[in-house]
Structure formats: structure tokens, C-alpha cells
Amino acid sequence: MRAPDVSALLRRIGAEPEPPSPAALARLHRAFVEHVPYEDVEVQLGRVTSLDAVDSLDRILAGRGGYCFHLNGAFAVLLEALGYRVTRHKAGVQMRPEDEPSINRNHVGLFVHDLGEDLWLVDVGLGDGLHAPLPLRTGTYAQGPFTIGLRPSEVAPGGWRLDHDPRGSLHGVDFDPEAVELSVFADRHEHLSTSPESGFVKTFCAQRTDGSGWDSMRALTLSRVEETTKKTVLETPRDWFGALADVFGLVFTAEERDVLWTKALAQHEAHVSSSRP
């Protein structure tokens, strides 16, 4: 694997190099999720990406983001280059309470070791997820206006369960305790990026988190979630691409704009039609 350009990535997220510590890890995590969007742009454009973490870093340096395999893959490489010990873990996202929790490898989690007594859960790949790392200890943790729970997993013996705030786009995540390589997720990545059943294929999505809330764009609907949720339908290309640039830092070529607007408009119209009695 090529060596990552650590200095360029730190400049991209507005962070400084520091020796490993819980406080430095938290600063890196917050900077990353505030500046690098969770998004499925390449999927919507029909361009299959690799799992190579340095390829993901290159896209991030070019102003894009990605979903969990890209973002956590890239962040792990950044942390390792800065001297952290990081392990990657199979995980499963439970989208709704009625879904069965499982370790289905539709997500990769990161654990950071050797920072005092605690093992740390690091996750920059959940979209409206963690703003900062959490110590892997049973309890509830406040992040901005949201409350996140951690407890032992019931489906992965020795693993962990994240119970998300009810306002989030997912219900929870289970993490397996065994460390794995990113290549373990290759088939899941292919499915999520190409299958007609994949949510990334079905709907344009961009998300980010900061210290006071979450921003989300799904098709043409922009949401800001804090103590309350504000939703705005952006009905013109000017407004839609303006919000993608202003809120998520996403800027596109003319050709990309044509493809993305056509798809997002069709997705919005299909959603409106399906919601009518």
C-alpha cells in the first residue's frame, strides 16, 4: 500500500499532528467528521470504488468523502501513521428496531488501543453517528443534544453494542471483538455499491455531524437535526447544489451535476408518489 499523505490530510481537516492521546484522538475525530462528508456520490454516478484506504484518502483530499469502508478505512490509516494502534472489526448496522441485529459486515468498526486503561470506539463512518470517540465501557454518553449507549453485544460474544439516539437514521450497531483486515469486506462493498437493493444505489445521500447536530441530504430533502428537526425540500438545481457545497463541501463537474440532479429528482418524485394515499 502506498504511504498516505498525512500532512495533506491534516490540512484538509484543519488538524495538527500531535502525539497519541485520548484528547488528541478526540480532536482528530471531531475534525474529520466535521470536514469529510459521509456520501454515496460515486455510487450514484455508477463508478465503483476500491477498498484501498489510500485510494479513499486521495478522494478525500480531492474534496469527496464516502461511506463506512472508505471513511473508517482512511481514518485508520491516518491514525496508524500518527502512531496509534488501530484494529478493524466486522460490524452490523441495525437500521430499525424491528430488524434483527447481526454481524453482517455491512459496516467496519475501529478500536484504538494503548491509550491508558480504556479501549476506544472510533467511528467516522456512520454519517449521523459519533462526533467523538467513546471509551468501550458500558454506559450512556452525551454528544451534543444526542445520547448514545454502549453495552456488551448480544449477538457477538465479547463484542460491543452501540445503541443510537432515537433521532438517528439507524437503531444501533454491533461490533465483533476479532480484528480483521479491510479486505474481509470486499464482497459487502461490491453489494452496497452495485446492487439495486442497496440503499446507496436507491437514494442519493450526504451526511455530516458537528458538536450541535446532524446534517443530512436524502434525494432533495435537506434535514438539520438538533433538539428538533428542520426539513427543507430543495426544488431547483441551484438550491440543491448550493446546499451540497455549503453544508457538505461537495462540488461537482457539469457532467456530474447532470447525472446527480436527474437521479435525485427522480428519487424525490418516487418518494412523494409512494407517500400519497
Secondary structure as a PSIPRED ss2 file (coil, helix, strand):
# PSIPRED VFORMAT (PSIPRED V4.0)

   1 M C   1.000  0.000  0.000
   2 R C   1.000  0.000  0.000
   3 A C   1.000  0.000  0.000
   4 P C   1.000  0.000  0.000
   5 D C   1.000  0.000  0.000
   6 V H   0.000  1.000  0.000
   7 S H   0.000  1.000  0.000
   8 A H   0.000  1.000  0.000
   9 L H   0.000  1.000  0.000
  10 L H   0.000  1.000  0.000
  11 R H   0.000  1.000  0.000
  12 R H   0.000  1.000  0.000
  13 I H   0.000  1.000  0.000
  14 G C   1.000  0.000  0.000
  15 A C   1.000  0.000  0.000
  16 E C   1.000  0.000  0.000
  17 P C   1.000  0.000  0.000
  18 E C   1.000  0.000  0.000
  19 P C   1.000  0.000  0.000
  20 P C   1.000  0.000  0.000
  21 S C   1.000  0.000  0.000
  22 P H   0.000  1.000  0.000
  23 A H   0.000  1.000  0.000
  24 A H   0.000  1.000  0.000
  25 L H   0.000  1.000  0.000
  26 A H   0.000  1.000  0.000
  27 R H   0.000  1.000  0.000
  28 L H   0.000  1.000  0.000
  29 H H   0.000  1.000  0.000
  30 R H   0.000  1.000  0.000
  31 A H   0.000  1.000  0.000
  32 F H   0.000  1.000  0.000
  33 V H   0.000  1.000  0.000
  34 E H   0.000  1.000  0.000
  35 H H   0.000  1.000  0.000
  36 V C   1.000  0.000  0.000
  37 P C   1.000  0.000  0.000
  38 Y E   0.000  0.000  1.000
  39 E E   0.000  0.000  1.000
  40 D C   1.000  0.000  0.000
  41 V H   0.000  1.000  0.000
  42 E H   0.000  1.000  0.000
  43 V H   0.000  1.000  0.000
  44 Q H   0.000  1.000  0.000
  45 L C   1.000  0.000  0.000
  46 G C   1.000  0.000  0.000
  47 R C   1.000  0.000  0.000
  48 V C   1.000  0.000  0.000
  49 T C   1.000  0.000  0.000
  50 S C   1.000  0.000  0.000
  51 L C   1.000  0.000  0.000
  52 D C   1.000  0.000  0.000
  53 A H   0.000  1.000  0.000
  54 V H   0.000  1.000  0.000
  55 D H   0.000  1.000  0.000
  56 S H   0.000  1.000  0.000
  57 L H   0.000  1.000  0.000
  58 D H   0.000  1.000  0.000
  59 R H   0.000  1.000  0.000
  60 I H   0.000  1.000  0.000
  61 L H   0.000  1.000  0.000
  62 A C   1.000  0.000  0.000
  63 G C   1.000  0.000  0.000
  64 R C   1.000  0.000  0.000
  65 G C   1.000  0.000  0.000
  66 G E   0.000  0.000  1.000
  67 Y C   1.000  0.000  0.000
  68 C H   0.000  1.000  0.000
  69 F H   0.000  1.000  0.000
  70 H H   0.000  1.000  0.000
  71 L H   0.000  1.000  0.000
  72 N H   0.000  1.000  0.000
  73 G H   0.000  1.000  0.000
  74 A H   0.000  1.000  0.000
  75 F H   0.000  1.000  0.000
  76 A H   0.000  1.000  0.000
  77 V H   0.000  1.000  0.000
  78 L H   0.000  1.000  0.000
  79 L H   0.000  1.000  0.000
  80 E H   0.000  1.000  0.000
  81 A H   0.000  1.000  0.000
  82 L C   1.000  0.000  0.000
  83 G C   1.000  0.000  0.000
  84 Y C   1.000  0.000  0.000
  85 R E   0.000  0.000  1.000
  86 V E   0.000  0.000  1.000
  87 T E   0.000  0.000  1.000
  88 R E   0.000  0.000  1.000
  89 H E   0.000  0.000  1.000
  90 K E   0.000  0.000  1.000
  91 A E   0.000  0.000  1.000
  92 G E   0.000  0.000  1.000
  93 V E   0.000  0.000  1.000
  94 Q E   0.000  0.000  1.000
  95 M C   1.000  0.000  0.000
  96 R C   1.000  0.000  0.000
  97 P C   1.000  0.000  0.000
  98 E C   1.000  0.000  0.000
  99 D C   1.000  0.000  0.000
 100 E C   1.000  0.000  0.000
 101 P C   1.000  0.000  0.000
 102 S C   1.000  0.000  0.000
 103 I C   1.000  0.000  0.000
 104 N C   1.000  0.000  0.000
 105 R C   1.000  0.000  0.000
 106 N C   1.000  0.000  0.000
 107 H E   0.000  0.000  1.000
 108 V E   0.000  0.000  1.000
 109 G E   0.000  0.000  1.000
 110 L E   0.000  0.000  1.000
 111 F E   0.000  0.000  1.000
 112 V E   0.000  0.000  1.000
 113 H E   0.000  0.000  1.000
 114 D E   0.000  0.000  1.000
 115 L E   0.000  0.000  1.000
 116 G C   1.000  0.000  0.000
 117 E C   1.000  0.000  0.000
 118 D E   0.000  0.000  1.000
 119 L E   0.000  0.000  1.000
 120 W E   0.000  0.000  1.000
 121 L E   0.000  0.000  1.000
 122 V E   0.000  0.000  1.000
 123 D C   1.000  0.000  0.000
 124 V C   1.000  0.000  0.000
 125 G C   1.000  0.000  0.000
 126 L C   1.000  0.000  0.000
 127 G C   1.000  0.000  0.000
 128 D C   1.000  0.000  0.000
 129 G C   1.000  0.000  0.000
 130 L C   1.000  0.000  0.000
 131 H C   1.000  0.000  0.000
 132 A C   1.000  0.000  0.000
 133 P C   1.000  0.000  0.000
 134 L E   0.000  0.000  1.000
 135 P E   0.000  0.000  1.000
 136 L C   1.000  0.000  0.000
 137 R C   1.000  0.000  0.000
 138 T C   1.000  0.000  0.000
 139 G E   0.000  0.000  1.000
 140 T E   0.000  0.000  1.000
 141 Y E   0.000  0.000  1.000
 142 A E   0.000  0.000  1.000
 143 Q E   0.000  0.000  1.000
 144 G C   1.000  0.000  0.000
 145 P C   1.000  0.000  0.000
 146 F E   0.000  0.000  1.000
 147 T E   0.000  0.000  1.000
 148 I E   0.000  0.000  1.000
 149 G E   0.000  0.000  1.000
 150 L E   0.000  0.000  1.000
 151 R E   0.000  0.000  1.000
 152 P E   0.000  0.000  1.000
 153 S C   1.000  0.000  0.000
 154 E C   1.000  0.000  0.000
 155 V C   1.000  0.000  0.000
 156 A C   1.000  0.000  0.000
 157 P C   1.000  0.000  0.000
 158 G C   1.000  0.000  0.000
 159 G C   1.000  0.000  0.000
 160 W E   0.000  0.000  1.000
 161 R E   0.000  0.000  1.000
 162 L E   0.000  0.000  1.000
 163 D E   0.000  0.000  1.000
 164 H C   1.000  0.000  0.000
 165 D C   1.000  0.000  0.000
 166 P C   1.000  0.000  0.000
 167 R C   1.000  0.000  0.000
 168 G C   1.000  0.000  0.000
 169 S C   1.000  0.000  0.000
 170 L C   1.000  0.000  0.000
 171 H C   1.000  0.000  0.000
 172 G E   0.000  0.000  1.000
 173 V E   0.000  0.000  1.000
 174 D E   0.000  0.000  1.000
 175 F E   0.000  0.000  1.000
 176 D E   0.000  0.000  1.000
 177 P E   0.000  0.000  1.000
 178 E E   0.000  0.000  1.000
 179 A E   0.000  0.000  1.000
 180 V E   0.000  0.000  1.000
 181 E C   1.000  0.000  0.000
 182 L H   0.000  1.000  0.000
 183 S H   0.000  1.000  0.000
 184 V H   0.000  1.000  0.000
 185 F H   0.000  1.000  0.000
 186 A H   0.000  1.000  0.000
 187 D H   0.000  1.000  0.000
 188 R H   0.000  1.000  0.000
 189 H H   0.000  1.000  0.000
 190 E H   0.000  1.000  0.000
 191 H H   0.000  1.000  0.000
 192 L H   0.000  1.000  0.000
 193 S H   0.000  1.000  0.000
 194 T H   0.000  1.000  0.000
 195 S C   1.000  0.000  0.000
 196 P C   1.000  0.000  0.000
 197 E C   1.000  0.000  0.000
 198 S C   1.000  0.000  0.000
 199 G H   0.000  1.000  0.000
 200 F H   0.000  1.000  0.000
 201 V H   0.000  1.000  0.000
 202 K H   0.000  1.000  0.000
 203 T C   1.000  0.000  0.000
 204 F C   1.000  0.000  0.000
 205 C E   0.000  0.000  1.000
 206 A E   0.000  0.000  1.000
 207 Q E   0.000  0.000  1.000
 208 R E   0.000  0.000  1.000
 209 T E   0.000  0.000  1.000
 210 D C   1.000  0.000  0.000
 211 G C   1.000  0.000  0.000
 212 S C   1.000  0.000  0.000
 213 G C   1.000  0.000  0.000
 214 W E   0.000  0.000  1.000
 215 D E   0.000  0.000  1.000
 216 S E   0.000  0.000  1.000
 217 M E   0.000  0.000  1.000
 218 R E   0.000  0.000  1.000
 219 A C   1.000  0.000  0.000
 220 L C   1.000  0.000  0.000
 221 T E   0.000  0.000  1.000
 222 L E   0.000  0.000  1.000
 223 S E   0.000  0.000  1.000
 224 R E   0.000  0.000  1.000
 225 V E   0.000  0.000  1.000
 226 E C   1.000  0.000  0.000
 227 E C   1.000  0.000  0.000
 228 T C   1.000  0.000  0.000
 229 T E   0.000  0.000  1.000
 230 K E   0.000  0.000  1.000
 231 K E   0.000  0.000  1.000
 232 T E   0.000  0.000  1.000
 233 V E   0.000  0.000  1.000
 234 L C   1.000  0.000  0.000
 235 E C   1.000  0.000  0.000
 236 T C   1.000  0.000  0.000
 237 P H   0.000  1.000  0.000
 238 R H   0.000  1.000  0.000
 239 D H   0.000  1.000  0.000
 240 W H   0.000  1.000  0.000
 241 F H   0.000  1.000  0.000
 242 G H   0.000  1.000  0.000
 243 A H   0.000  1.000  0.000
 244 L H   0.000  1.000  0.000
 245 A H   0.000  1.000  0.000
 246 D H   0.000  1.000  0.000
 247 V H   0.000  1.000  0.000
 248 F H   0.000  1.000  0.000
 249 G C   1.000  0.000  0.000
 250 L C   1.000  0.000  0.000
 251 V C   1.000  0.000  0.000
 252 F C   1.000  0.000  0.000
 253 T C   1.000  0.000  0.000
 254 A H   0.000  1.000  0.000
 255 E H   0.000  1.000  0.000
 256 E H   0.000  1.000  0.000
 257 R H   0.000  1.000  0.000
 258 D H   0.000  1.000  0.000
 259 V H   0.000  1.000  0.000
 260 L H   0.000  1.000  0.000
 261 W H   0.000  1.000  0.000
 262 T H   0.000  1.000  0.000
 263 K H   0.000  1.000  0.000
 264 A H   0.000  1.000  0.000
 265 L H   0.000  1.000  0.000
 266 A H   0.000  1.000  0.000
 267 Q H   0.000  1.000  0.000
 268 H H   0.000  1.000  0.000
 269 E H   0.000  1.000  0.000
 270 A H   0.000  1.000  0.000
 271 H H   0.000  1.000  0.000
 272 V H   0.000  1.000  0.000
 273 S H   0.000  1.000  0.000
 274 S H   0.000  1.000  0.000
 275 S H   0.000  1.000  0.000
 276 R C   1.000  0.000  0.000
 277 P C   1.000  0.000  0.000
